[in-house]
Amino acid sequence: MSHKIISMEYNKVIAVTGLPGLFELLSSKTDGAIVRSLDDKSTRFVSSRIHNFSHLESIEIYTVRENVNLVDILKAMEGSSEKLPDDKAMPP
């Protein structure tokens, strides 16, 4: 999925509690946000009364040494010359 994120700004990518996948934040309001799914490109309003939002920039990966920001990992993958795995080619 990360190859879909590379073409947009990381600060616009969010995770929404209770919903699978990642979303692009299109607009925010006091009672929620309008988001677009990175998977199927569907757009919807998500209420902040029911869901919490986590910006991709605020998500960290726990490691054996120190925490690593997820954006740093995605940028390293973007700059790498190694081919990224294709999630559709992997067996279920």
C-alpha positions in Angstrom: 0.0 0.0 0.0 2.9 2.4 0.6 3.4 2.9 -3.1 0.0 4.7 -3.2 1.1 7.1 -0.4 4.3 8.2 -2.1 2.5 10.4 -4.6 0.9 12.6 -1.9 2.0 14.5 1.1 2.5 12.4 4.2 0.8 15.0 6.4 -2.5 14.4 4.6 -2.5 10.6 5.2 -4.5 9.4 8.3 -5.6 6.3 10.0 -9.2 6.2 11.3 -10.2 4.0 14.2 -12.7 1.4 13.3 -12.0 1.6 9.6 -9.6 -0.5 7.6 -6.8 1.0 5.6 -5.4 4.5 5.3 -7.2 7.7 4.1 -6.3 11.0 2.6 -7.6 13.9 4.7 -9.6 16.2 2.3 -11.2 18.5 4.7 -11.8 18.7 8.5 -14.7 20.2 10.4 -15.4 20.6 14.1 -17.6 17.4 14.1 -15.4 15.2 11.8 -13.6 15.0 8.5 -14.0 14.3 4.9 -11.6 11.5 3.9 -10.8 9.5 0.7 -9.8 5.8 1.0 -6.4 5.1 -0.5 -7.6 1.6 -1.5 -10.8 2.2 -3.4 -10.8 6.0 -3.7 -14.3 6.3 -2.1 -15.0 9.6 -0.3 -16.9 9.8 3.0 -17.6 11.9 6.0 -16.2 10.4 9.3 -17.6 11.7 12.6 -15.2 12.6 15.3 -17.8 11.6 17.9 -17.4 7.9 16.8 -13.8 7.8 15.3 -10.4 9.0 16.3 -7.8 10.2 13.7 -4.1 9.5 13.7 -1.9 11.4 11.2 0.7 9.2 9.6 3.4 11.6 10.8 2.5 10.8 14.4 2.6 7.0 14.2 5.8 5.4 15.4 7.1 1.8 15.0 8.5 0.2 18.2 11.9 -1.4 17.8 14.4 -3.0 20.1 16.3 0.3 20.3 14.3 3.5 19.9 11.0 4.2 18.2 11.1 5.0 14.5 8.6 7.4 12.9 6.6 5.6 10.2 7.1 8.4 7.7 10.9 7.9 8.0 10.5 4.3 7.2 8.3 5.1 4.1 10.8 7.7 2.9 13.6 5.2 3.3 11.6 2.7 1.2 10.9 5.4 -1.4 14.6 6.2 -1.7 15.7 2.5 -1.8 16.7 0.9 -5.0 15.2 -2.4 -3.9 11.9 -3.5 -5.4 8.9 -3.2 -3.1 6.9 -6.4 -2.7 3.6 -6.5 -4.6 0.8 -7.2 -2.1 -1.4 -8.7 -4.8 1.3 -11.3 -5.8 1.5 -12.7 -2.2 -0.5 -15.8 -1.5 -3.5 -15.4 0.9 
